[in-house]
Amino acid sequence: MGMEKNKGTYGGPAISRRSMMIGSAATIAGAGLMSSSLFTPALAQSKPQKLTVLGDSAPWKGTIVEDAIPAFTKETGIEVEYIQLPNEPLITRARAELTSGSTTSFDVMQMGASMIGWMHPYMEDVNELLKKAGGKYAADFGMDEFSQASLDLASIDGVLRGVPYRSTTYILHYQPALLEAVGIKAPPTTFAEYLDAAQKLTEAGKPNRFGVGYCARQGGAIVDHFGPYLLSAGGGFYDSKTKDIWINNAKSLAGLEFYASLLNKHNVVPQDALTWEWDEIIANGQNDRYAMAITLNASATPINRSDKSKTKGKWKWAMVPGLESAADSRSSLGGWSFAVPSKGAHTGWAFEFVQFITSREWAKRSMEKGNASARLSVLTDPEVVNTYGFTGVMADQLKTAIANPRDAFWGAVEAQLRAGLSKTLLGQASPKDAMDEVATGWERTMRRAG
């Protein structure tokens, strides 16, 4: 899927968007950690003073930054610097260093599903790292506990290049009491039911609450929020193998026409959604600006559990509505993994850190601060299911979720699609004209890429 940027805010300490240093040599001096039974002599002999992680600036890493890194430092004596950048600067820096052929300044890379297309040649094979691993998790890391979909997203040509941490699908978030108040007893399963519910909810919620919320700003969220509507209408982006373009075919246009009509024709989406991205879809859910939204699974945590939320405890979740039936339901699929650059200076300890933050313990704990773990063992844990509510629906939606293309040029063509979607939602072009323009641009991009 498109680059996952800020997925909203969640109550807790603020996280710097530039760089955050966690751990202090002073706090671990004299701790005698070199002799710890948690780590083998091979790792201890080459132990660095510091590891550097390069990633994006989204707050879903709260557990890593605030809890897991201090614990890792306490156990190992290694400081960890997590450099957090907005998506575009992140990609620019990663590409510059990885393609230079020199030792990278970072030891671990936070790798998005849309980045692996160009990044995979520069990352270590995870299975080879597992064979050489000799630390705390060498005997029982549990790779079989990760969903196959998340493993596929971190793989190219069958080679796993990262350990999955976050798996994102889109699901329907809704407030059941509001639906019941307008005479609707179950969440909508088709586009027609969705529109009917949205109109009734908008009328009942005037003037501040609308039926539907989505991200319509021309930014990182616009393609991802359109994705479920596109896919559930039977449309798509393009064929990654043949490069046949689908974005302007009849089914794709039907998905866009319905999507745009919610805002421009039926007025069931707030007009200020034209300024919404990841932070805003969550903040407006917390502030009761909409009764339903097809948005990220993990958004359920800050919307429904944060003390900041005025709608805390009022939400439930269901599958994305399909065009004509529930069987048509499809979701975009994305996620993040943590990878070790082949040119990193400390690959052994870097992988130990990756295993630490993606372990069972920290995967489960990460749910509280807005993550959606890629470990099925976490998603199906009875405690997690009872606490968060959305994970069962997430697991079902994963069965038919479709990943966005992961070609090396996906970033370029996605930027063109963002512009086309924005023109449509702003009323500057019809869905057909906008997508025909996008398709023409994609043809040129693909030709240049060979």
N, C-alpha and C positions, 0 to 999 in steps of 0.2 A: 504494500500500500504506500501512499505518499508519506513523506517524511513526517514523523510524529513529533510535533513540537510540544508546546505547553498544553498539558491536559488539565488545566485548571488549578485552583488553589485548594489547599487543605490545611486545616488548623494545625499549627506547629511552627517551629522555628523557621525563619526565612532562610532561603538558600541563595547564595550569591550566584549571579549569572556569569561571572567571570571565572574566578578560580577559588577553590576552597581547600584549605589544608587541614586535614584531620589527623590528629595524633601528634604527640610531642616526644622528642627524644628524652626530654627531662622526666616524663612520666613513666618511662620504661627503663631508665638507666638502672643498672644493677639488679634487674629482675631475674637474671639467670635463665633467660628464655632460650639461649643457644642449646641448652641441654634438655629442653622440653621433649617429652616422648611423642608429642604431636607431630614432629617433623624429623625426617631422616637426616643423617649426617651429610648426605649429598646436597640437600637443600641448604642446610645450615652453613656449609663451607662457602657457598657463594651468595650468602644472604646480603642483599643490598640495604642501604640505609633508608631508601625511599623508592616507592613505585609511583608512577604517574599514570593516571587514567584520563583519556580524552573522550568527552561525551557531550550530549546536548544539555540545554538548560531547563528541561522540563522538571517539575517538582515530584514526579512519580518515583524518583530515586531517593525519597526522604529516608527510607529505612537504611539504604546503603550508606548515605552520607552521615546521617545522624547516629546510627546505631551499629551497623555492621563494620564500618571502617574503624571506629574506636575499638571494637572487640578484636578485630584483626591485628591492630597495632599492639594491643595488650598481649595477645598470644604470641606474636612474632617479633615484636620490637621494630617492625618496619612502618615508617610513616607512609601515608598514602595521600597524594595530591590528586584531587578530582577536578580537572579543568573543564568547566562547563561553558559551552558556547552556543549561540543561536545556530540553527541548522546550516545556513549558508556559510558562515565563517568556519563552522565545524568541518564541513565537507572540503572547503578550500584548503584548510590547514592539513587535514588528513591526506588529501590527494597530493599536495606538495611534498610532504615528508615521505609518504609511501612510495611515490614514483621516483624519488631522488636516488634510490639505491643505497643510501647511507643509513646508519643506525638511527632509528626513530627516537625522538625525545620522549615519547610516551611508550609505556610497557603494555598497556591494555587499551583496546579500542571498543567503545560502545557502538556496535554496528547495527544499523537499521536494515529492515528487509529490503528497502529500496536502494541501499548502498552496496549490497553484496555483489551486484552485477559487475561493478568495476573493481571492487575492493578485494575479492576473493583470492586473486593470485598472490597477494601480499600478506595473507594470513596463514598461520600454522594450521595443519590438519589436526582437528581435535582428537581424532582416534589415535594419532601418533603421540600426541601429548599425553593421552591417557595411558598409553603403554609405558611411557617414561616417568609418569607421575610417581612420586614416592612419599607424598605428604599425608596429611590427616585423612584425606578422602580417597586415597589410592585404592583401598580394598573394596569400598562400597559407596560409590558416588551416586549410583542409581540413574544412569542414562536412560534406562527403559521406562522411567517414570515421566519423561517429557512427552507431550502430545506429538504425534507424527507430523501434524501440520506445522508446529513450531520448529521441528527439526528440519523439515523441508525448506522453511524460510531461511534457515541458517546454512543451507547447503547449495552447492553448485556442482552439477555433473556428478552427483552422488557423494561428494566430499564435504563433510561437515567442517565448517570454518569458524563456528562460534558456538558457545553454550547458551541456549535460550534462557532468557530471564523474564521477558514480558510478552504475552500473547494477546493480541487485541482483535476482537470482533465487534461488530456493531449489533446492538440488540435494542428492542423497544423498551424504553423507560416510560412508565405511565403512573398516574395517581388514581388508583381504583375508586376512591371515594368520589372523585370528581366525575368519573365515567358513570358511576351508579346514580349520581345526582341528576344526570341528563338521560337516564333510562337505559344505559348501556351496561350490561351485566358482565361482559367479557371483553378482553382486549381485542382490537381489530386484527383480522388475519388476511385481509385483502386490501388493495388500494381503495376500492369503493367504500369499504367499511371504515378505513382510516380517514378518508375525506369526510364522511358523514360524521364520525366522532369529532373530528377537528372543528367542523362548522358548529356543532352543538356546544362544544366546550368553549369555543371562542365567544359565542353569543352569551353563554352563561357567565363567562369570566370578565366581561367588559367592565372597565376599559383597560385594565392592566394585564390580565392573564389571557393568553392566546392558546389555541389548541395544540400548536406544534412549535418546536424550536429547532433550529439548525444553524450551521455556520455558513454564512454567505459572503464573508469578506474574502477578497482575492488574496488568499494566503495559504499556509500549509494545510488548513483544515477543510478547505472548500471541496477538493476532490474526494477526500475520504468520506465526507458526509453525503456527497452525491452517490458514492459507490453502491450502497445497499439498494437505492432506488433503481439505479442503472441495472444492476445484476438481477434484482427481483423482477424486473420487466423483461428479462431474457437478453438484455444487451451486454456489451462488454467494451473493452478498450481496443485491443488488437491481438492477433495471434502472434505469440512470441517466437514461434518457429518460422511461419510463412510470412509474417509481417503483413498479413491481410488486415486492413483497418476496419473496425466495427463501430467506432464511436459515432458515425453518422448514418448507420443503417436504421431501418424502421423501428426495430425493438429498442435500440438505444435512444432514439429520438422520443419514443413513447415514454421512456423513463424520465427523460429530461423535461418533457412537456408537463408531465404530472408534477414533478419536483418543483419546477418554476411556477406552476399555477397555484401552488399552495401559498406562495408569497404574493404573486402579481395579480392573480385573478380572484382567488377565493379569500385572500386577506386573513388567513388563519395562522400566519407567521408574523411576529413583530417586524415592523419595517427596520428597526435598529439591528435586526439580525444581519443586515448588510455590513455591520461592523464587528460581528462576532467571530472569534476563533476559539481555540481550546479553552482559554481561561473564561471567556464570556459564556459559553454554553453551560458551563458548570455554575458560574456565579448567578446566571439568570434562572437556572433550575433551583438553586438555593433560595432565590428571591421570589419564587412562585410566578415567574413570567410566562410559563407554559405548562400545559398538563401532560403532554406527550413529547417524546423526542427519540429519534433513532440515532443513537450516539454510542460512544465507546462503552464497552462493558465496565471498565474500571471507573468510569465517571460515577457509577452508582455509589461508590464509597464516600467521596466528598459531598455528593448531593444528599444522600440519605442518612449518613452517619455523623457528619461534622456538626459540632455545636454551633457553627456559624450559619447553618442552614435553617431557614424558616420552614422548610418542608421536611425536616428530619423525620424519618420513620413513616413517611406517607407514600413511598414509592414501591412499586413492584415491577417485574420485568417479564417480557415475553419475546417470542421470535419476531423477526422483522416481517411485516405483512408482505404477501406475495401479490403479483399482478392480479391474478384471478382466483387463486386458492393458496392455502397455507403451504402446499407443496412447491410453490414457486419461490418461497422465501430463500433469499441468499444474502450473504454479508461479505463485505470486504474483509480481508485478513491481513494482519500485519504484526509487527512485533520488533523487539530488540534482543540482540544477543551480545555477549561479551567475548571478544576475540583477542588473540595474542599475535601481534605482528611478528613475522619471521625475522625482521631486522631489529627487533627489540633487544635491549641489552641484558634482560633478565627473564628469559622466557619461562624457566622453571618456576620461579617465584611468582611471576605474573599469572601463570596458570593456576598456581595454588590459590592466589587471590580470587581468580574467577570461580574456582570450585567453591571457595568459602562463601561468596555472596550468592551463588546460585544453589547452595546446598538446601536440603529439606528444611532445616531450621529457619534459615533466613528467607527462603522462598515463602514459607508460611507467614512469617512475621511481616513480610513486605506488603501483604494484602491490606494491613491497617492504614498504610499511608499512600493508598491510591494505586498500587500495582495490581496487575492481573497475571498471576504466575503462569508460567508455561508448564509447570509440573502438574500432571493429571492427579497425582497423589495428593496435591494440595487442593485442587479444585473440587475433588470428591471427598475430602476430609469432612466428616460429619460436623465438626466444630466450625469449619469454614463455611459450609453450606448453611448452617443455622445462623451464623453471625452475619454473613454478607448477603445472602438471598439470591444474588444474580448468577452464581457460579454454575448452577445446574442448567440454566438457560444458555449460558455461555458455552458449556460443553456440548449442548445440542446444536447450537448455531455453528460450532466449529465443524460439524459433520458435513455441511454443505458450503462452508465459507470458501471464497475464491481469492487467492492472492493477486495483487496488482502485478503487472509485468516487472521483471527484475533485470531487464537488459541494462547494459552499460549506459545507454542513452535515455533511460526512463526519466531521469531528472529533467532533461531538456524538454521532452514531449509533455511531461506533466505540467511544466510551467506554461506551455502553450494552452493546455486544457484549462488551467486556472483562469487564464484570460478569457477563454471562450465561455466558461460557466459564468464568470462575472458579467460579461456583456449580456447574457441571457437574463440573469437575475436582476440586473439593473434596467432591463427593458430596452437595451441599446441594439439588440439583434434578436431575431427569432431563433428558436432552438436549431432549426435546420441550417440557417445561414451561419450561425455561430459554429456549429459542429462541422459544416462543410469547410469553413476556414481552418478549423483545427486540423481536420484530416489532410488538407493540402499542406499545411505546415509540417505535419508528421511525415508525409511522403518525402518532403525535401530533407528533413532530418535523417530519415532512414537511408536515403540515397547517399548522403554525405558520409554516413557511418558505414556504408558498404553492405 
